[in-house]
Amino acid sequence: MALALAAVLAATRSQTRILRRYLARLIAVGIPPRWARQVLLCQHAALTAVSTLLGMMIAVFRPSSSRRGSPASC
């Protein structure tokens, strides 16, 4: 589960920086700030959901190469 949390935090952190720049550009072009923030909030929610699912899949379904050395596989 720690791996899932780390994946979510890494994806969310990097994407937040990108979305801030994107928001500034949208506002500079003339898009209403309220609408632009709402769109970016939806994008951020979707990113968080997808990265959480992928992180959990990685944590639950580890690659078979990492299971070979475990005593439980003997």
C-alpha positions as CSV (number, residue, x, y, z in Angstrom):
1,M,0.0,0.0,0.0
2,A,2.9,2.4,0.6
3,L,3.9,1.9,-3.0
4,A,0.3,2.8,-4.1
5,L,0.5,6.0,-2.0
6,A,3.9,6.9,-3.3
7,A,2.7,6.6,-6.9
8,V,-0.4,8.7,-6.3
9,L,1.7,11.4,-4.6
10,A,4.3,11.5,-7.3
11,A,1.8,11.8,-10.1
12,T,-0.4,14.4,-8.3
13,R,2.6,16.5,-7.3
14,S,4.1,16.8,-10.8
15,Q,0.7,17.3,-12.5
16,T,-0.3,20.1,-10.1
17,R,2.7,22.2,-11.3
18,I,1.7,21.6,-14.9
19,L,-2.0,22.5,-14.2
20,R,-1.0,25.8,-12.5
21,R,0.8,26.9,-15.6
22,Y,-2.0,25.7,-17.8
23,L,-4.6,27.7,-15.7
24,A,-2.5,30.9,-16.0
25,R,-2.5,30.5,-19.8
26,L,-6.2,29.9,-20.0
27,I,-6.9,33.0,-18.0
28,A,-4.5,35.0,-20.1
29,V,-6.3,34.0,-23.2
30,G,-9.6,35.2,-21.8
31,I,-11.3,32.1,-20.4
32,P,-13.2,33.0,-17.2
33,P,-11.1,32.0,-14.2
34,R,-14.0,30.2,-12.5
35,W,-14.7,28.0,-15.6
36,A,-10.9,27.3,-16.0
37,R,-10.5,26.3,-12.4
38,Q,-13.5,23.9,-12.6
39,V,-12.1,22.2,-15.7
40,L,-8.7,21.8,-14.1
41,L,-10.3,20.5,-10.9
42,C,-12.0,17.8,-13.0
43,Q,-8.7,16.9,-14.6
44,H,-7.0,16.7,-11.3
45,A,-9.7,14.5,-9.9
46,A,-9.4,12.2,-12.9
47,L,-5.6,12.0,-12.5
48,T,-5.9,11.2,-8.8
49,A,-8.4,8.4,-9.5
50,V,-6.3,6.9,-12.3
51,S,-3.0,7.1,-10.4
52,T,-4.6,5.6,-7.3
53,L,-6.0,2.6,-9.3
54,L,-2.7,2.1,-11.1
55,G,-0.7,2.4,-7.8
56,M,-3.0,-0.1,-6.1
57,M,-2.7,-2.5,-9.1
58,I,1.1,-2.3,-8.8
59,A,1.0,-2.9,-5.1
60,V,-1.4,-5.9,-5.3
61,F,-0.2,-7.5,-8.5
62,R,3.5,-7.3,-8.1
63,P,5.7,-8.5,-11.0
64,S,6.5,-12.2,-10.8
65,S,10.2,-11.5,-10.7
66,S,9.8,-9.9,-7.3
67,R,8.0,-12.9,-5.9
68,R,10.7,-15.5,-6.8
69,G,12.9,-14.7,-3.8
70,S,10.1,-14.8,-1.2
71,P,9.9,-17.8,1.1
72,A,6.2,-18.2,0.4
73,S,6.8,-19.2,-3.2
74,C,8.9,-22.3,-2.2
